[in-house]
Structure formats: C-alpha cells, structure tokens
Amino acid sequence: MVQTILASETSLHKLRTKFNLSQTAEFSLEAARVQILAFMLANHHPERPSFGMITNSSSFVFVKLVKLQIPQYALSRVFSLLSPGNELYNVVSILKRIGSAIAPSL
C-alpha cells in the first residue's frame, strides 16, 4: 500500500501559530516541508514509497519519500495557479496518477 499524506488545516494552523503567521499571510511551502517529511517518515509501510502534497492554495509541491537505509525524498517543481498558464490541470493530472497508483493497494 502506498501512503498518501496531505497537510490538514489543523496542521497548517499549528504551523501558522509556530511561525507567527497571520491567517492572511502567504503560507511558506518551505516551512511545511519539514512537517510533511516527519509525517511521511512515520509511514507504517516502509517498504513502499510515500507520496505527499504541500499547498498554500495557490501553489503546489509534490513530495515522494523512499525509506531506504538512509531515507531519501524528492520534491517536484512548484506548480502555481497564479502563473499565466494556470497549472491546475497539471496538479489534477498528478493527483490522478497518485490515486491510480494507490487504488490497487487499498
């Protein structure tokens, strides 16, 4: 089973409080990277990769973690809804691919 992890609103609220960010402040994708990696390292199926997504509602970064002897992770490029090309379709496409990867194992 591949585990998918999405940062919850509660987690985002905790990070906003920790880093003294107002509710309207632009949430840093970099600040969320540490938290999502901690969640992903706690995966109960270390033989399978973990996938995650960090978002601040206008930008998206996808994360993949493989737990080898030394865990390794990879980050996608930043997909932005504010760019002239509106990359929402790319984001949805990636989410569908992750969904199809985990669907057989559910």
MOPAC internal coordinates of N, CA, C and O (Angstrom, degrees):
PM7 1SCF
backbone

  N    0.0000 0     0.00 0     0.00 0    0    0    0
  C    1.4405 1     0.00 0     0.00 0    1    0    0
  C    1.5264 1   108.91 1     0.00 0    2    1    0
  O    1.2310 1   120.02 1   -46.45 1    3    2    1
  N    1.3146 1   117.56 1   133.55 1    3    2    1
  C    1.4558 1   123.05 1   175.71 1    5    3    2
  C    1.5119 1   107.36 1   -94.81 1    6    5    3
  O    1.2310 1   120.50 1   -48.64 1    7    6    5
  N    1.3036 1   116.65 1   131.36 1    7    6    5
  C    1.4569 1   120.20 1  -176.61 1    9    7    6
  C    1.5196 1   109.30 1   -94.73 1   10    9    7
  O    1.2310 1   120.09 1   -49.53 1   11   10    9
  N    1.3096 1   117.43 1   130.47 1   11   10    9
  C    1.4533 1   123.12 1   176.53 1   13   11   10
  C    1.5165 1   108.14 1  -106.55 1   14   13   11
  O    1.2310 1   120.96 1   -47.80 1   15   14   13
  N    1.3276 1   115.77 1   132.20 1   15   14   13
  C    1.4533 1   120.97 1  -177.62 1   17   15   14
  C    1.5201 1   109.06 1  -125.21 1   18   17   15
  O    1.2310 1   120.26 1   -54.16 1   19   18   17
  N    1.3027 1   117.11 1   125.84 1   19   18   17
  C    1.4557 1   122.26 1   175.74 1   21   19   18
  C    1.5198 1   107.72 1  -122.20 1   22   21   19
  O    1.2310 1   120.37 1   -47.17 1   23   22   21
  N    1.3352 1   116.90 1   132.83 1   23   22   21
  C    1.4612 1   120.13 1   179.82 1   25   23   22
  C    1.5219 1   109.36 1   -64.76 1   26   25   23
  O    1.2310 1   120.13 1   -52.20 1   27   26   25
  N    1.3117 1   117.36 1   127.80 1   27   26   25
  C    1.4644 1   121.89 1  -177.59 1   29   27   26
  C    1.5188 1   110.26 1   -85.79 1   30   29   27
  O    1.2310 1   121.08 1   -16.11 1   31   30   29
  N    1.3278 1   115.54 1   163.89 1   31   30   29
  C    1.4532 1   120.58 1   177.44 1   33   31   30
  C    1.5274 1   110.94 1   -59.89 1   34   33   31
  O    1.2310 1   119.97 1   143.81 1   35   34   33
  N    1.3314 1   117.66 1   -36.19 1   35   34   33
  C    1.4607 1   121.08 1   178.42 1   37   35   34
  C    1.5235 1   109.93 1   -62.34 1   38   37   35
  O    1.2310 1   120.54 1   136.02 1   39   38   37
  N    1.3171 1   116.57 1   -43.98 1   39   38   37
  C    1.4626 1   120.63 1   179.38 1   41   39   38
  C    1.5170 1   110.56 1   -64.22 1   42   41   39
  O    1.2310 1   120.47 1   139.74 1   43   42   41
  N    1.3371 1   116.71 1   -40.26 1   43   42   41
  C    1.4604 1   119.98 1   178.80 1   45   43   42
  C    1.5192 1   110.38 1   -64.59 1   46   45   43
  O    1.2310 1   120.63 1   140.58 1   47   46   45
  N    1.3432 1   116.40 1   -39.42 1   47   46   45
  C    1.4641 1   119.57 1   178.25 1   49   47   46
  C    1.5297 1   110.60 1   -61.99 1   50   49   47
  O    1.2310 1   120.08 1   137.41 1   51   50   49
  N    1.3394 1   117.45 1   -42.59 1   51   50   49
  C    1.4629 1   121.29 1   178.84 1   53   51   50
  C    1.5215 1   110.87 1   -61.53 1   54   53   51
  O    1.2310 1   120.34 1   137.95 1   55   54   53
  N    1.3413 1   116.95 1   -42.05 1   55   54   53
  C    1.4628 1   119.99 1   179.01 1   57   55   54
  C    1.5225 1   111.41 1   -67.34 1   58   57   55
  O    1.2310 1   120.30 1   140.63 1   59   58   57
  N    1.3429 1   117.04 1   -39.37 1   59   58   57
  C    1.4673 1   119.44 1   177.36 1   61   59   58
  C    1.5253 1   110.31 1   -60.09 1   62   61   59
  O    1.2310 1   120.91 1   137.67 1   63   62   61
  N    1.3409 1   115.87 1   -42.33 1   63   62   61
  C    1.4608 1   120.44 1   179.21 1   65   63   62
  C    1.5205 1   110.97 1   -65.38 1   66   65   63
  O    1.2310 1   120.43 1   134.67 1   67   66   65
  N    1.3352 1   116.79 1   -45.33 1   67   66   65
  C    1.4627 1   121.77 1  -177.79 1   69   67   66
  C    1.5229 1   111.72 1   -61.01 1   70   69   67
  O    1.2310 1   120.70 1   138.85 1   71   70   69
  N    1.3391 1   116.27 1   -41.15 1   71   70   69
  C    1.4640 1   119.96 1  -176.97 1   73   71   70
  C    1.5190 1   112.83 1   -99.10 1   74   73   71
  O    1.2310 1   120.43 1  -165.16 1   75   74   73
  N    1.3546 1   116.78 1    14.84 1   75   74   73
  C    1.4639 1   122.91 1   177.55 1   77   75   74
  C    1.5195 1   112.66 1    54.08 1   78   77   75
  O    1.2310 1   120.11 1  -135.82 1   79   78   77
  N    1.3186 1   117.39 1    44.18 1   79   78   77
  C    1.4548 1   122.08 1   177.79 1   81   79   78
  C    1.5182 1   108.99 1   -96.14 1   82   81   79
  O    1.2310 1   120.66 1   -43.32 1   83   82   81
  N    1.3065 1   116.34 1   136.68 1   83   82   81
  C    1.4599 1   118.98 1   176.52 1   85   83   82
  C    1.5191 1   109.30 1   -74.63 1   86   85   83
  O    1.2310 1   120.83 1   -13.15 1   87   86   85
  N    1.3076 1   116.02 1   166.85 1   87   86   85
  C    1.4620 1   120.98 1  -179.23 1   89   87   86
  C    1.5238 1   110.39 1   -62.67 1   90   89   87
  O    1.2310 1   119.91 1   149.73 1   91   90   89
  N    1.3276 1   117.77 1   -30.27 1   91   90   89
  C    1.4558 1   121.10 1  -177.48 1   93   91   90
  C    1.5231 1   112.73 1   -92.87 1   94   93   91
  O    1.2310 1   119.99 1   173.06 1   95   94   93
  N    1.3201 1   117.62 1    -6.94 1   95   94   93
  C    1.4671 1   120.15 1  -178.93 1   97   95   94
  C    1.5178 1   110.41 1   -68.28 1   98   97   95
  O    1.2310 1   120.69 1   -32.35 1   99   98   97
  N    1.3078 1   116.28 1   147.65 1   99   98   97
  C    1.4606 1   121.32 1   176.62 1  101   99   98
  C    1.5231 1   108.02 1   -67.03 1  102  101   99
  O    1.2310 1   120.53 1   -57.13 1  103  102  101
  N    1.3131 1   116.59 1   122.87 1  103  102  101
  C    1.4510 1   121.65 1  -176.81 1  105  103  102
  C    1.5167 1   108.85 1   -79.25 1  106  105  103
  O    1.2310 1   120.38 1   -50.30 1  107  106  105
  N    1.3026 1   116.88 1   129.70 1  107  106  105
  C    1.4535 1   122.39 1  -177.87 1  109  107  106
  C    1.5192 1   111.39 1   -76.48 1  110  109  107
  O    1.2310 1   120.85 1   -54.59 1  111  110  109
  N    1.3232 1   115.98 1   125.41 1  111  110  109
  C    1.4567 1   120.51 1   175.85 1  113  111  110
  C    1.5211 1   109.93 1   -65.76 1  114  113  111
  O    1.2310 1   120.53 1   147.51 1  115  114  113
  N    1.3171 1   116.59 1   -32.49 1  115  114  113
  C    1.4621 1   120.84 1  -179.61 1  117  115  114
  C    1.5252 1   111.43 1   -66.00 1  118  117  115
  O    1.2310 1   119.89 1   141.54 1  119  118  117
  N    1.3160 1   117.81 1   -38.46 1  119  118  117
  C    1.4678 1   120.93 1  -179.88 1  121  119  118
  C    1.5244 1   110.84 1   -64.99 1  122  121  119
  O    1.2310 1   120.04 1   147.21 1  123  122  121
  N    1.3201 1   117.53 1   -32.79 1  123  122  121
  C    1.4668 1   121.27 1  -178.48 1  125  123  122
  C    1.5272 1   112.16 1   -78.13 1  126  125  123
  O    1.2310 1   119.90 1   161.37 1  127  126  125
  N    1.3185 1   117.80 1   -18.63 1  127  126  125
  C    1.4670 1   120.99 1  -177.53 1  129  127  126
  C    1.5246 1   111.44 1   -59.08 1  130  129  127
  O    1.2310 1   120.09 1   136.98 1  131  130  129
  N    1.3114 1   117.44 1   -43.02 1  131  130  129
  C    1.4609 1   121.58 1  -179.06 1  133  131  130
  C    1.5173 1   110.81 1   -61.79 1  134  133  131
  O    1.2310 1   120.41 1   135.23 1  135  134  133
  N    1.3256 1   116.82 1   -44.77 1  135  134  133
  C    1.4602 1   120.42 1  -177.85 1  137  135  134
  C    1.5237 1   111.33 1   -67.00 1  138  137  135
  O    1.2310 1   119.76 1   135.41 1  139  138  137
  N    1.3166 1   118.07 1   -44.59 1  139  138  137
  C    1.4627 1   118.73 1  -177.42 1  141  139  138
  C    1.5229 1   110.95 1   -66.76 1  142  141  139
  O    1.2310 1   119.85 1   144.76 1  143  142  141
  N    1.3317 1   117.88 1   -35.24 1  143  142  141
  C    1.4648 1   119.78 1   176.75 1  145  143  142
  C    1.5267 1   111.17 1   -65.79 1  146  145  143
  O    1.2310 1   120.26 1   143.60 1  147  146  145
  N    1.3221 1   117.12 1   -36.40 1  147  146  145
  C    1.4727 1   119.96 1   176.84 1  149  147  146
  C    1.5279 1   110.41 1   -63.32 1  150  149  147
  O    1.2310 1   120.33 1   135.96 1  151  150  149
  N    1.3199 1   116.97 1   -44.04 1  151  150  149
  C    1.4678 1   120.73 1   176.91 1  153  151  150
  C    1.5306 1   110.52 1   -61.50 1  154  153  151
  O    1.2310 1   120.73 1   136.04 1  155  154  153
  N    1.3080 1   116.22 1   -43.96 1  155  154  153
  C    1.4591 1   120.83 1  -175.95 1  157  155  154
  C    1.5281 1   111.31 1   -68.73 1  158  157  155
  O    1.2310 1   119.89 1   146.59 1  159  158  157
  N    1.3214 1   117.81 1   -33.41 1  159  158  157
  C    1.4655 1   120.69 1   177.36 1  161  159  158
  C    1.5265 1   111.46 1   -67.16 1  162  161  159
  O    1.2310 1   120.31 1   157.53 1  163  162  161
  N    1.3271 1   117.02 1   -22.47 1  163  162  161
  C    1.4622 1   121.17 1   178.99 1  165  163  162
  C    1.5258 1   112.16 1   -84.57 1  166  165  163
  O    1.2310 1   119.74 1  -170.96 1  167  166  165
  N    1.3126 1   118.11 1     9.04 1  167  166  165
  C    1.4684 1   123.19 1   179.57 1  169  167  166
  C    1.5293 1   109.85 1   -55.07 1  170  169  167
  O    1.2310 1   120.58 1   -48.51 1  171  170  169
  N    1.3304 1   116.51 1   131.49 1  171  170  169
  C    1.4646 1   121.68 1  -179.14 1  173  171  170
  C    1.5271 1   112.95 1   -80.89 1  174  173  171
  O    1.2310 1   120.18 1   178.15 1  175  174  173
  N    1.3121 1   117.26 1    -1.85 1  175  174  173
  C    1.4635 1   122.65 1   179.40 1  177  175  174
  C    1.5229 1   108.83 1  -125.00 1  178  177  175
  O    1.2310 1   120.18 1  -106.77 1  179  178  177
  N    1.3352 1   117.26 1    73.23 1  179  178  177
  C    1.4697 1   120.12 1  -174.01 1  181  179  178
  C    1.5245 1   114.04 1   -65.18 1  182  181  179
  O    1.2310 1   119.87 1   164.37 1  183  182  181
  N    1.3291 1   117.86 1   -15.63 1  183  182  181
  C    1.4632 1   119.83 1  -179.74 1  185  183  182
  C    1.5309 1   111.48 1   -77.30 1  186  185  183
  O    1.2310 1   120.15 1   169.37 1  187  186  185
  N    1.3124 1   117.32 1   -10.63 1  187  186  185
  C    1.4587 1   121.45 1  -179.16 1  189  187  186
  C    1.5291 1   110.07 1  -117.62 1  190  189  187
  O    1.2310 1   120.18 1   -31.25 1  191  190  189
  N    1.3183 1   117.26 1   148.75 1  191  190  189
  C    1.4709 1   119.22 1   179.11 1  193  191  190
  C    1.5214 1   111.64 1   -69.60 1  194  193  191
  O    1.2310 1   120.95 1   -25.44 1  195  194  193
  N    1.3127 1   115.79 1   154.56 1  195  194  193
  C    1.4633 1   122.95 1   174.38 1  197  195  194
  C    1.5200 1   108.24 1  -108.79 1  198  197  195
  O    1.2310 1   120.92 1   -36.14 1  199  198  197
  N    1.3235 1   115.84 1   143.86 1  199  198  197
  C    1.4528 1   121.47 1   177.39 1  201  199  198
  C    1.5136 1   108.79 1  -120.46 1  202  201  199
  O    1.2310 1   120.36 1   -35.49 1  203  202  201
  N    1.3187 1   116.92 1   144.51 1  203  202  201
  C    1.4479 1   121.29 1   177.80 1  205  203  202
  C    1.5087 1   111.24 1  -145.65 1  206  205  203
  O    1.2310 1   121.28 1   -11.90 1  207  206  205
  N    1.3155 1   115.15 1   168.10 1  207  206  205
  C    1.4561 1   121.39 1   178.38 1  209  207  206
  C    1.5193 1   108.29 1  -139.33 1  210  209  207
  O    1.2310 1   120.90 1   -46.17 1  211  210  209
  N    1.3195 1   115.89 1   133.83 1  211  210  209
  C    1.4640 1   122.26 1   175.23 1  213  211  210
  C    1.5176 1   106.21 1  -111.93 1  214  213  211
  O    1.2310 1   120.74 1   -47.03 1  215  214  213
  N    1.3315 1   116.20 1   132.97 1  215  214  213
  C    1.4642 1   119.37 1   179.06 1  217  215  214
  C    1.5229 1   110.51 1  -144.36 1  218  217  215
  O    1.2310 1   121.37 1   -28.77 1  219  218  217
  N    1.3163 1   114.98 1   151.23 1  219  218  217
  C    1.4568 1   120.96 1   171.00 1  221  219  218
  C    1.5258 1   108.93 1  -119.89 1  222  221  219
  O    1.2310 1   120.71 1  -158.57 1  223  222  221
  N    1.3033 1   116.24 1    21.43 1  223  222  221
  C    1.4665 1   129.02 1   178.48 1  225  223  222
  C    1.5249 1   113.57 1    82.22 1  226  225  223
  O    1.2310 1   119.02 1   164.50 1  227  226  225
  N    1.3085 1   119.48 1   -15.50 1  227  226  225
  C    1.4675 1   119.92 1   174.42 1  229  227  226
  C    1.5268 1   111.40 1  -121.08 1  230  229  227
  O    1.2310 1   120.08 1   163.07 1  231  230  229
  N    1.3124 1   117.45 1   -16.93 1  231  230  229
  C    1.4627 1   121.92 1   178.41 1  233  231  230
  C    1.5250 1   109.17 1  -129.96 1  234  233  231
  O    1.2310 1   121.10 1   -31.96 1  235  234  233
  N    1.3288 1   115.49 1   148.04 1  235  234  233
  C    1.4628 1   121.34 1  -176.75 1  237  235  234
  C    1.5153 1   109.88 1  -134.86 1  238  237  235
  O    1.2310 1   120.70 1   -41.12 1  239  238  237
  N    1.3433 1   116.27 1   138.88 1  239  238  237
  C    1.4606 1   122.79 1   173.11 1  241  239  238
  C    1.5247 1   106.86 1  -132.55 1  242  241  239
  O    1.2310 1   120.55 1   -46.81 1  243  242  241
  N    1.3229 1   116.55 1   133.19 1  243  242  241
  C    1.4567 1   121.45 1   178.21 1  245  243  242
  C    1.5211 1   109.31 1  -100.67 1  246  245  243
  O    1.2310 1   120.97 1   -35.45 1  247  246  245
  N    1.3324 1   115.74 1   144.55 1  247  246  245
  C    1.4622 1   122.10 1  -176.00 1  249  247  246
  C    1.5261 1   108.65 1  -126.65 1  250  249  247
  O    1.2310 1   121.08 1   -41.35 1  251  250  249
  N    1.3267 1   115.54 1   138.65 1  251  250  249
  C    1.4680 1   120.96 1   173.49 1  253  251  250
  C    1.5181 1   107.11 1  -128.48 1  254  253  251
  O    1.2310 1   120.97 1   -48.33 1  255  254  253
  N    1.3401 1   115.74 1   131.67 1  255  254  253
  C    1.4576 1   121.74 1   179.56 1  257  255  254
  C    1.5226 1   109.29 1  -123.19 1  258  257  255
  O    1.2310 1   120.85 1   -49.88 1  259  258  257
  N    1.3220 1   115.99 1   130.12 1  259  258  257
  C    1.4593 1   122.36 1   175.35 1  261  259  258
  C    1.5196 1   106.17 1  -116.68 1  262  261  259
  O    1.2310 1   120.95 1   -55.94 1  263  262  261
  N    1.3468 1   115.79 1   124.06 1  263  262  261
  C    1.4626 1   119.74 1  -178.11 1  265  263  262
  C    1.5253 1   109.95 1   -93.10 1  266  265  263
  O    1.2310 1   121.17 1   -89.91 1  267  266  265
  N    1.3048 1   115.36 1    90.09 1  267  266  265
  C    1.4584 1   122.19 1   172.92 1  269  267  266
  C    1.5205 1   106.60 1   -93.16 1  270  269  267
  O    1.2310 1   120.31 1    16.26 1  271  270  269
  N    1.3350 1   117.00 1  -163.74 1  271  270  269
  C    1.4665 1   118.74 1   175.91 1  273  271  270
  C    1.5307 1   109.35 1   -57.61 1  274  273  271
  O    1.2310 1   121.13 1   139.10 1  275  274  273
  N    1.3258 1   115.45 1   -40.90 1  275  274  273
  C    1.4676 1   121.59 1   170.82 1  277  275  274
  C    1.5233 1   105.93 1  -114.91 1  278  277  275
  O    1.2310 1   119.69 1   -68.23 1  279  278  277
  N    1.3489 1   118.19 1   111.77 1  279  278  277
  C    1.4650 1   120.16 1  -177.48 1  281  279  278
  C    1.5255 1   111.65 1   -57.34 1  282  281  279
  O    1.2310 1   120.90 1   -38.17 1  283  282  281
  N    1.3295 1   115.89 1   141.83 1  283  282  281
  C    1.4563 1   122.01 1   179.18 1  285  283  282
  C    1.5186 1   108.77 1  -129.14 1  286  285  283
  O    1.2310 1   121.19 1   -37.84 1  287  286  285
  N    1.3399 1   115.33 1   142.16 1  287  286  285
  C    1.4546 1   118.72 1   178.15 1  289  287  286
  C    1.5171 1   109.82 1  -131.99 1  290  289  287
  O    1.2310 1   121.54 1   -20.17 1  291  290  289
  N    1.3170 1   114.67 1   159.83 1  291  290  289
  C    1.4570 1   121.47 1   177.48 1  293  291  290
  C    1.5264 1   108.27 1  -134.13 1  294  293  291
  O    1.2310 1   121.21 1   -35.44 1  295  294  293
  N    1.3128 1   115.28 1   144.56 1  295  294  293
  C    1.4623 1   122.08 1   177.90 1  297  295  294
  C    1.5181 1   109.40 1  -113.55 1  298  297  295
  O    1.2310 1   120.48 1   -38.53 1  299  298  297
  N    1.3092 1   116.68 1   141.47 1  299  298  297
  C    1.4626 1   120.26 1   173.16 1  301  299  298
  C    1.5260 1   108.35 1   -77.82 1  302  301  299
  O    1.2310 1   121.24 1    -5.71 1  303  302  301
  N    1.2881 1   115.24 1   174.29 1  303  302  301
  C    1.4645 1   118.48 1   170.68 1  305  303  302
  C    1.5221 1   108.11 1   -71.54 1  306  305  303
  O    1.2310 1   119.72 1   -11.29 1  307  306  305
  N    1.2956 1   118.14 1   168.71 1  307  306  305
  C    1.4616 1   122.31 1   178.52 1  309  307  306
  C    1.5331 1   108.47 1   -81.92 1  310  309  307
  O    1.2310 1   121.05 1   -55.31 1  311  310  309
  N    1.3199 1   115.60 1   124.69 1  311  310  309
  C    1.4601 1   121.42 1   174.52 1  313  311  310
  C    1.5215 1   107.05 1   -98.36 1  314  313  311
  O    1.2310 1   120.06 1   -50.26 1  315  314  313
  N    1.3308 1   117.50 1   129.74 1  315  314  313
  C    1.4576 1   120.78 1  -175.04 1  317  315  314
  C    1.5218 1   111.72 1  -121.25 1  318  317  315
  O    1.2310 1   121.30 1   -44.35 1  319  318  317
  N    1.3299 1   115.12 1   135.65 1  319  318  317
  C    1.4520 1   120.21 1   174.48 1  321  319  318
  C    1.5182 1   111.20 1   -81.07 1  322  321  319
  O    1.2310 1   120.71 1   167.80 1  323  322  321
  N    1.3214 1   116.25 1   -12.20 1  323  322  321
  C    1.4607 1   121.17 1  -177.79 1  325  323  322
  C    1.5221 1   112.78 1   -92.10 1  326  325  323
  O    1.2310 1   119.90 1   173.48 1  327  326  325
  N    1.3150 1   117.79 1    -6.52 1  327  326  325
  C    1.4639 1   120.28 1   179.28 1  329  327  326
  C    1.5270 1   109.47 1   -73.09 1  330  329  327
  O    1.2310 1   120.22 1   -21.36 1  331  330  329
  N    1.3186 1   117.19 1   158.64 1  331  330  329
  C    1.4726 1   119.47 1  -179.00 1  333  331  330
  C    1.5334 1   113.21 1   -57.92 1  334  333  331
  O    1.2310 1   120.14 1   150.89 1  335  334  333
  N    1.3232 1   117.33 1   -29.11 1  335  334  333
  C    1.4596 1   120.14 1  -179.29 1  337  335  334
  C    1.5126 1   114.05 1   -85.25 1  338  337  335
  O    1.2310 1   119.05 1   174.73 1  339  338  337
  N    1.3269 1   119.42 1    -5.27 1  339  338  337
  C    1.4658 1   124.41 1  -176.36 1  341  339  338
  C    1.5280 1   110.51 1    41.27 1  342  341  339
  O    1.2310 1   120.67 1   -85.83 1  343  342  341
  N    1.3049 1   116.32 1    94.17 1  343  342  341
  C    1.4589 1   123.00 1  -172.22 1  345  343  342
  C    1.5285 1   114.28 1   -84.21 1  346  345  343
  O    1.2310 1   120.09 1  -158.92 1  347  346  345
  N    1.3196 1   117.44 1    21.08 1  347  346  345
  C    1.4599 1   121.13 1   178.91 1  349  347  346
  C    1.5254 1   111.24 1   -58.36 1  350  349  347
  O    1.2310 1   120.03 1   140.00 1  351  350  349
  N    1.3164 1   117.54 1   -40.00 1  351  350  349
  C    1.4646 1   120.22 1  -179.50 1  353  351  350
  C    1.5310 1   111.05 1   -63.82 1  354  353  351
  O    1.2310 1   119.92 1   143.80 1  355  354  353
  N    1.3209 1   117.77 1   -36.20 1  355  354  353
  C    1.4722 1   120.90 1   175.88 1  357  355  354
  C    1.5218 1   110.72 1   -64.70 1  358  357  355
  O    1.2310 1   120.47 1   137.24 1  359  358  357
  N    1.3322 1   116.71 1   -42.76 1  359  358  357
  C    1.4615 1   121.57 1   179.99 1  361  359  358
  C    1.5288 1   110.21 1   -62.63 1  362  361  359
  O    1.2310 1   120.32 1   133.70 1  363  362  361
  N    1.3285 1   116.99 1   -46.30 1  363  362  361
  C    1.4655 1   120.97 1   179.80 1  365  363  362
  C    1.5254 1   110.28 1   -63.10 1  366  365  363
  O    1.2310 1   120.23 1   140.50 1  367  366  365
  N    1.3160 1   117.17 1   -39.50 1  367  366  365
  C    1.4637 1   121.14 1   178.65 1  369  367  366
  C    1.5234 1   111.33 1   -61.84 1  370  369  367
  O    1.2310 1   120.24 1   136.81 1  371  370  369
  N    1.3227 1   117.14 1   -43.19 1  371  370  369
  C    1.4666 1   120.97 1   178.94 1  373  371  370
  C    1.5306 1   110.07 1   -65.73 1  374  373  371
  O    1.2310 1   120.00 1   137.30 1  375  374  373
  N    1.3219 1   117.60 1   -42.70 1  375  374  373
  C    1.4660 1   120.56 1   178.40 1  377  375  374
  C    1.5292 1   111.11 1   -61.45 1  378  377  375
  O    1.2310 1   120.22 1   141.64 1  379  378  377
  N    1.3265 1   117.18 1   -38.36 1  379  378  377
  C    1.4722 1   120.25 1   177.38 1  381  379  378
  C    1.5243 1   110.94 1   -64.97 1  382  381  379
  O    1.2310 1   120.27 1   139.68 1  383  382  381
  N    1.3365 1   117.09 1   -40.32 1  383  382  381
  C    1.4689 1   120.02 1   178.94 1  385  383  382
  C    1.5252 1   111.22 1   -65.71 1  386  385  383
  O    1.2310 1   120.37 1   139.26 1  387  386  385
  N    1.3263 1   116.91 1   -40.74 1  387  386  385
  C    1.4714 1   119.55 1   176.63 1  389  387  386
  C    1.5228 1   109.56 1   -64.78 1  390  389  387
  O    1.2310 1   120.38 1   137.45 1  391  390  389
  N    1.3259 1   116.87 1   -42.55 1  391  390  389
  C    1.4685 1   120.69 1   178.29 1  393  391  390
  C    1.5089 1   112.85 1   -59.84 1  394  393  391
  O    1.2310 1   120.21 1   137.95 1  395  394  393
  N    1.3272 1   117.20 1   -42.05 1  395  394  393
  C    1.4663 1   119.63 1   179.90 1  397  395  394
  C    1.5276 1   110.99 1   -70.95 1  398  397  395
  O    1.2310 1   120.23 1   152.60 1  399  398  397
  N    1.3305 1   117.16 1   -27.40 1  399  398  397
  C    1.4684 1   120.36 1   178.06 1  401  399  398
  C    1.5261 1   111.34 1   -71.49 1  402  401  399
  O    1.2310 1   120.53 1   145.47 1  403  402  401
  N    1.3363 1   116.59 1   -34.53 1  403  402  401
  C    1.4689 1   118.64 1  -177.36 1  405  403  402
  C    1.5170 1   112.31 1   -93.68 1  406  405  403
  O    1.2310 1   119.38 1   160.38 1  407  406  405
  N    1.3306 1   118.79 1   -19.62 1  407  406  405
  C    1.4624 1   121.66 1  -176.54 1  409  407  406
  C    1.5331 1   113.37 1   -57.13 1  410  409  407
  O    1.2310 1   118.47 1   135.32 1  411  410  409
  N    1.3428 1   120.51 1   -44.68 1  411  410  409
  C    1.4647 1   119.16 1  -179.34 1  413  411  410
  C    1.5321 1   113.14 1   -63.75 1  414  413  411
  O    1.2310 1   120.15 1   156.06 1  415  414  413
  N    1.3268 1   117.31 1   -23.94 1  415  414  413
  C    1.4574 1   119.62 1  -175.73 1  417  415  414
  C    1.5199 1   113.10 1   -93.75 1  418  417  415
  O    1.2310 1   119.50 1   177.37 1  419  418  417
  N    1.3248 1   118.56 1    -2.63 1  419  418  417
  C    1.4751 1   120.72 1  -178.96 1  421  419  418
  C    1.5058 1   111.80 1   -79.05 1  422  421  419
  O    1.2310 1   120.10 1   180.00 1  423  422  421

